[in-house]
Amino acid sequence: MEMKGTHLIQASRETVWAALNDPDVLRVCIPGCKELEKKSETELAATVVTKVGPVKATFKGEVTLKNLNPPNSYSIVGEGKGGIAGFAKGGANVRLSDADGGTQLDYDVDAKVGGKLAALGSRLIDSTAKKLAGEFFTKFSKHVGGS
């Protein structure tokens, strides 16, 4: 699965960068996030409950931040396991730039799923991923930008 997006956040690049690295902010903004723990400056562990079509699963996973270039960009690499529902693994590149009215956040994701999730088909997985990304960015923009 590949996905790209751009979002305008009404806050400075430094504020957006700080929020992207704050587990308390991320915990509130990630749909279905039950736990998010910062294990080190570049490692996070999470528990997320999500539903893809008829399959509801609790995913436990870890992500690592790489290629850090504060407050401009980083890469996220991770894997989540959802028991019999399957797994998801992949990465994302996140870039921040100044824009009229705030900060432009660009991202591109490349992820793979396996297990029961893979049997659901790419259309359902892609539409669910886009919906979850939309929910995240709506919450994140409101939390960080206040609008």
Secondary structure by P-SEA (a helix, b strand, c coil): ccccbbbbbcccaaaaaaaaacaaaaaacccccccccccccccccbbbbbbcccbbbbbbbbbbbccccccccbbbbbccccccccccccbbbbbbbbcccbbbbbbccccccccccccccaaaaaaaaaaaaaaaaaaaaaacccc
